[in-house]
Structure formats: C-alpha cells, structure tokens
C-alpha cells in the first residue's frame, strides 16, 4: 500500500481479499502478494517511492498501472514495470498555454 500509495479498497481489489483480512494481516493465501513485492523491490532499486506512487496513476501506452492492478491483470502491470525500468519515469509536457 505504502510503496504505490494504494487505498485499502485498491489493495483489496488487487489481492481479492476483504478489508478484515488486510487489517488482521491474514494475507497468507494471497499468492500474488509475494510476487508483487518482489517486482516492486526491483523497481525501487531504480525509482524512488514518490515517483512510483505518481507513476502507478499515470496513463501509459495502454492503461495506468493502477487500472491493471485493480483488474488483477498482473501481466499488464509487470509489462508496465518493465517499461518503467527500461525507459525510466517519463513525464510528458501538458498542453501549453499557447
């Protein structure tokens, strides 16, 4: 939650658990959790936590990584992380004032 700035609801959707399981720490059946933690540990070696929190909500070539997570499309999230590691966190300019 902290690394990506996820809300409790987003974490519950991602791991397919209810809030009581999160609060009580009973996430041992969530097989995705160790995989996601490993993926994020690798990313944190190259990108700061604040940048990851911003990146997860930034639209990429397909969808924002947060959308892939809450849809439980872990392959798309892993692809987005790979792209982040390959290219870095790219901030595109917004629409100029003219």
C-alpha positions as CSV (number, residue, x, y, z in Angstrom):
1,X,0.0,0.0,0.0
2,X,2.7,2.4,1.0
3,X,5.1,1.9,-1.9
4,X,2.4,2.6,-4.5
5,X,0.1,4.8,-2.4
6,X,-2.8,2.4,-2.8
7,X,-6.0,2.8,-0.9
8,X,-7.3,0.0,1.2
9,X,-10.0,-0.7,-1.4
10,X,-7.4,-0.8,-4.2
11,X,-5.3,-3.2,-2.3
12,X,-8.3,-5.4,-1.5
13,X,-9.3,-5.5,-5.2
14,X,-5.8,-6.3,-6.3
15,X,-5.4,-9.2,-3.9
16,X,-9.0,-10.3,-4.0
17,X,-9.4,-10.1,-0.2
18,X,-11.7,-8.3,2.2
19,X,-10.7,-5.4,4.4
20,X,-10.7,-7.6,7.6
21,X,-8.0,-9.8,6.1
22,X,-5.8,-6.8,5.4
23,X,-6.4,-5.4,8.9
24,X,-5.7,-8.7,10.6
25,X,-2.7,-9.5,8.5
26,X,-4.1,-12.7,7.2
27,X,-2.9,-12.4,3.6
28,X,-1.0,-15.7,3.5
29,X,-3.4,-17.1,0.9
30,X,-2.9,-14.1,-1.4
31,X,-0.3,-15.8,-3.7
32,X,0.1,-12.6,-5.7
33,X,1.4,-10.6,-2.8
34,X,5.0,-12.1,-2.7
35,X,5.3,-11.7,-6.5
36,X,4.1,-8.1,-6.4
37,X,6.5,-7.3,-3.5
38,X,9.4,-8.8,-5.5
39,X,8.5,-6.9,-8.6
40,X,8.3,-3.6,-6.6
41,X,11.5,-4.3,-4.8
42,X,13.3,-4.4,-8.1
43,X,11.6,-1.2,-9.3
44,X,12.5,0.6,-6.0
45,X,16.2,0.0,-6.8
46,X,15.8,2.3,-9.7
47,X,12.9,4.6,-8.9
48,X,12.0,6.4,-5.7
49,X,8.8,5.6,-3.8
50,X,7.3,9.0,-4.5
51,X,7.9,8.5,-8.2
52,X,6.4,5.1,-8.1
53,X,3.3,6.5,-6.4
54,X,2.9,9.0,-9.2
55,X,3.8,6.5,-11.9
56,X,1.1,4.0,-10.8
57,X,-1.6,6.5,-11.6
58,X,-0.1,7.8,-14.8
59,X,-1.5,6.6,-18.1
60,X,1.0,4.6,-20.1
61,X,0.8,3.2,-23.6
62,X,-2.2,1.1,-22.7
63,X,-3.7,1.9,-19.2
64,X,-2.5,3.4,-16.0
65,X,-0.7,0.7,-13.9
66,X,-3.3,1.1,-11.1
67,X,-6.0,0.0,-13.5
68,X,-4.1,-3.1,-14.4
69,X,-3.7,-3.9,-10.7
70,X,-7.3,-3.5,-9.6
71,X,-8.4,-5.5,-12.7
72,X,-5.9,-8.2,-11.5
73,X,-4.2,-8.1,-14.8
74,X,-0.8,-8.8,-13.3
75,X,0.8,-9.4,-16.7
76,X,0.0,-5.9,-17.8
77,X,1.3,-4.5,-14.5
78,X,4.5,-6.4,-14.9
79,X,4.8,-5.1,-18.5
80,X,4.3,-1.6,-17.3
81,X,7.0,-2.1,-14.6
82,X,9.4,-3.5,-17.3
83,X,8.7,-0.4,-19.4
84,X,9.3,1.8,-16.4
85,X,12.7,0.1,-15.8
86,X,13.6,0.3,-19.5
87,X,12.7,3.9,-20.1
88,X,12.5,5.5,-16.7
89,X,9.7,7.6,-15.4
90,X,8.9,9.9,-18.4
91,X,6.9,12.9,-17.7
92,X,5.4,14.4,-20.8
93,X,4.6,18.0,-21.1
94,X,1.0,19.1,-20.8
95,X,-0.8,21.3,-23.2
96,X,0.9,24.6,-23.3
97,X,-0.7,27.9,-22.8
98,X,-0.2,28.7,-26.4
